[in-house]
Amino acid sequence: MSLEVILKSIETSGEVELAQLQQETEMRMQQILAEAEQKVALRHEMTRQTVVTPVAGERARRLHQARLEALQIVAAARDRLVTSALEQTRHCLMELRREPIYTYVLQGLIEEAVRGLGDEELNSATVIPAIPPWLEIDARDEALVRGILIDLDLDLAIKPRLNSWGGVSVHSGDGRIIVTNTLESRLERAMPYLRQELATYFETSRATVAQKVAVT
């Protein structure tokens, strides 16, 4: 199952949380813009009051410093927003087992993990002595997993000793190959991509603020 499908599943199961996050994001960006503009205005006023006839170079330096500080405020807020969005994603994944779509997500994770094991290892049960591969799962998913294995026509042993938000770990019979495909492992692998995408999104808003600050 691709990252896009996982992210779509998260979006579907967490519409309320994500809508709230979007609303909070927009409100925060408006607040950031107001704070940035207010800070620049304050710096202008301080410059006007403290320097009656400012030297051109000193005045430019102070204005430049004010703009830098305003942009730093926006950058720090952007980082906080990225962290908040990732925490919302983490929360959605942790609660995904409660959603009706989880059965579909779990099946996709199992299929992908089995493919990762490879046909040779998967069919190792035909070798004498037979050492079949097996699934390590969370005990809460045992009934679902057994039904999914029947649907996929897979005869794999199940060991319910995994503590996970959801997903499986597939082991080759001889233990040489382990394919971990849990929700938390998927999130960890996707983290650099998610951080970049979120930073780009919030950077667009930051650029708008920067343009307003630059012309102040």
HUQUIRA-V130775 format. One line per field, one symbol per residue. psi: psi as a letter, one per 20 degrees, with the letter a starting at -180 (. if undefined). burial: 1 if it has 9 or more other ideal C-beta (glycine too) atoms within 8 Angstrom, else 0. A space follows every 10 residues. Layout:
# HUQUIRA-V130775
psi = ???
burial = ???
This chain:
# HUQUIRA-V130775
psi = prhhgghhgg ggikggghhg ggghgggghh gggggghhgg hggghgghhi ogmqqggggh gggggggghg hhggghhghh hggghhhggg ggghjhhiqh ihggggghhg gggghhhqhg hhjiiiqpqp nqrrpprphi jggggggghg hilpnqqpom jpoqhqarpp pqhjjhppop mrghhggghi gggggggghg ghhghhhggg hhhhj.
burial = 0000111011 1011001100 1001100110 0110111011 1011001000 1001000110 0110111011 1011101100 1101110111 1110111000 1110111111 1111011000 1101100001 0111111100 1101110110 0100010111 0101111111 1110001010 1111111001 1001100110 0110110111 011001
